[in-house]
Amino acid sequence: MATIRCKNTQFDNVQAILFDKDGTLANSESFLRHLAQRRSRLIDARIPGVQEPLLMAFGVEGDRIDPAGLTAVGTRQENEVAAAAYVAETGRGWVESLNIVRSAFDEADKYPPCKSVQTPPTEGAAKLLETLTANGLKTAILSSDSTHQVQAFIETHQLASYVQIQFGVDGHSSKSDPVLLQKILSVLAVKPDEVLVVGDASTDVEVAHNLGAIGCVGFTGGWSTVVNLSQADVLIEQLNQIEILT
């Protein structure tokens, strides 16, 4: 166990740290913005006139993406359902609307290179994970992305030695699904109050709350737009502000 200090806030008896991926360990802003633009453009090719409303729904405005928006924090399923709702408003049936959206999303995923290549580790991420591991702390990743994409990120950037487990939301409603959180605790073999959560969104605060974690560190340095994480226990702008005291 260790004591973790972030600025003037201290967390005692920490045995594991649960990280978010996109916007926290991974620099994903540019990739996610372009992904939302591709998805909306491909749907608009089938249903003319929906591109701009879809971009707004996805949280994209010009060259910026809302770090609290649908594309940044939502699961693929949540993005599909939201987009299908806009398509359904044009008079299409629900099943047809979902099929149009899913087809467009699949097509958008074909653009090379793959996501893991386009989302490098955030500055200081690799060093932090290495330091935590060297000090006997368990580290894990829980992302709204798929488990496959989480594993691809770890393998592409050679982080496997520093991350014990990796979870996406596959088969679960959200990151804060109690079944998923219990599975993480079981694999890590730790108690809830021995886990510190680090993330960039309100969903990560919710994960910490539902988990019964010792606290949540809000990371605001992963986006060019201001991140509102007032409910986190402490806010940091750089990952090197996570310090190990013991």
N, C-alpha and C positions, 0 to 999 in steps of 0.2 A: 504494500500500500504506500501511497505517497500523498504529500500535501501539494496542491496545485494553487499557484497564485496568478491571478489575472488583474493587473493594475492593483487596486487596493482591496480586492475581494479574494478571499482564501477559501479553498475547499479541502477539507481534511479527509483522510482515510479513503482516498480514491484508488480504486483497483483497476478500473477500465474507463476508457474514453470512447464514446460513440460519436463518430463524425458524420455529418452530411457530406455529400459529394459535390454536386454542381453548385458553384458559388461559394464553396467553403474550401474543400481540398482541390477542386478542379476549377480552372479559369474557363467558364462556359458561356459567358455573356454573348460573345460574337457568334458562336455556334448556334445557340438557342434562338437568337434573333433571326439568323438566316434560315433556320429550320422552320420557324413560324411563317416566314415570308414564303418559303417554298410550298408549305402546306396550303396556305391561303391562295396562292397563285394557281396551284393545281386544282383546287376545288372550284375556283372561279372559272377555270377553263371548261368545267362541266356545268356550272351554275353561274352564269355571268351576273356580276353586280354584287357578289357577296364578299369580295376580297377585302375591301376596307372595313366593313363591320367585323369580319373575322380577325383582322389584324388588331382591332381594338379589343376584341374578346381575348385574344392571346396575350395582350399586354404590350403590343409593339406600336411605337409611335416614331416614325422617321428612323433615325439610326440608334434609337434607344429601346430598351426593353425594361418593363417594370419588374424589379426583383421580387415583388409580391404578387405578380400577375400569374395567369393560368399556365403559360408555357414554362415559366421559371420554377414554379413550385408544384404544379399539378402533375398527376400521373398521365400516362398516355391515354388510358381509358377516360379520364376526366376531360382531357382535351378533345378526344373523339366525340364524346357525348355533347359537349358544349358546341362544337362545330356542327354536329348533326342537327342541333336545335335550330341553327341559323338556316341550314339547308331545308329543314322541314317547314320553315316559315314561307318558303316559296311555293308550297303546295304539294311537295313530295311526301310520300308516306314515310313513316318512321324507319322501317326496315330498309327502304331504298336510300333514305338519307344517310343512315349509318354505313351502308355498303359503299356509297359514293365517298364518304369521308375516309373510311378505312383504306379504300383503294388509293386515294390521294396520299394518305400518310405513308403507305407502303412504298409508293412511287418516290416520295420525298426522301425516304431512307436510302434509296439507291445511289444518291449522289456521293461520289468519292471526294476526299478520303473519309474513312470511318470516323465516328465521333471521338473515340479515344485519342486519335492522332490530333484532332482539332481542339481538344480540351486539355492543355498541359496542366501540370500541377500548379496551384497557386504559389506565389513566392513564399518560400519558407516551409511549405507543406512536407516535402520529403525529409528535410532536416528535423522537423518537429517529430514526425513519425519515428524516425531513427532514434532520436533522443529518448522518446517515451519508451520505446521497446528496450533500449539499452538500460533503462532504469527499472525494468521489470513490470511496466504497465501493459495491460492488454489494450489493444486498439481494434476498433471495428468500424465499419462503414454501413450506414443505413440510408438508402436513397429512394426518392420517388421514381427513379429510373428502374430499368430491369436489372436483375441480378447479373445477367449476361454483360450488360454495359458496364456495371460496376467492376466485374472481373476483368473486362477488357481494358479498362482504365488502369487498373493495378498492374496488369501484365505489361501493357505498353510502356508504362513509365517505371517499371522495375521496382515496385513497392511491395511485392509479395512477402518479403522478409519482415516487413514492419506492420502488416495488417493481418490479424488473426482470422477474422471472419468478414464476409461481405454479403450484404442483403439488399435486394431490391424489393419492390412491392408485388412481385409475381404472385397472383392468386389471392391477394389481400386488398381490402378496400382502400387502405391508405397506409402511410408510414406509422401512424399511431394505432393501428389495429392491435388490440390487446393480445391476440393470438400470436402475431408476429413479434411483439415486444417480449412476450414470455419465451418464445423460441430463442431470441437473442440472449436473454438472461441464462437460459439453460445451456446454450453452447458456450458462452463465456464463463459459466460456472461462477457467477457473482450475484450478490444481492443488489436490489434496486438502488439502495442508498450508498452503494460503492461505485456507481456509474455517474460520470459527468458527460453531459451532452454538449456538443459544439456544432452550431449551425447558423445559417444566414436567414432563416425565415420563421414566421410564426408557427409553421408546422413543426419546427424543431423544438420550439417552446412547448408545444402540445405533446410532443413525444416525451420530453423530460417530465412533464406533469403526469401523463398517463403511466409512465414507467415507474414513477416514484423516485426519480433520480435525485442525486444530491444537489443538482443545479443545472442551469443551462447558460453556456457562454455564447453570446450573440456575436457573430463575425460580420463586420460591415465592409470589409475591404475587397470583396469579390465582385463589386458592381460599380459602374460609373455613376449610377443614380443612388441617391440617399436611401438607405435601408432603415425602415422603422421597426426596431425590435425592443421597444420600451419594456416589454414583459420579461425579457431575459434578465438574469441575475447580474450580469456585467456585460459591457460591450467592449470589443477590441477591434482595432483596425488592421492589425498585423498578427500573423500567427505566432511570431516570436514573442508576443506578449503573454503567451501561455508558458509559465515558468514552473519548473519542478523544484520544490524547496527541500524535500526529504525523500 
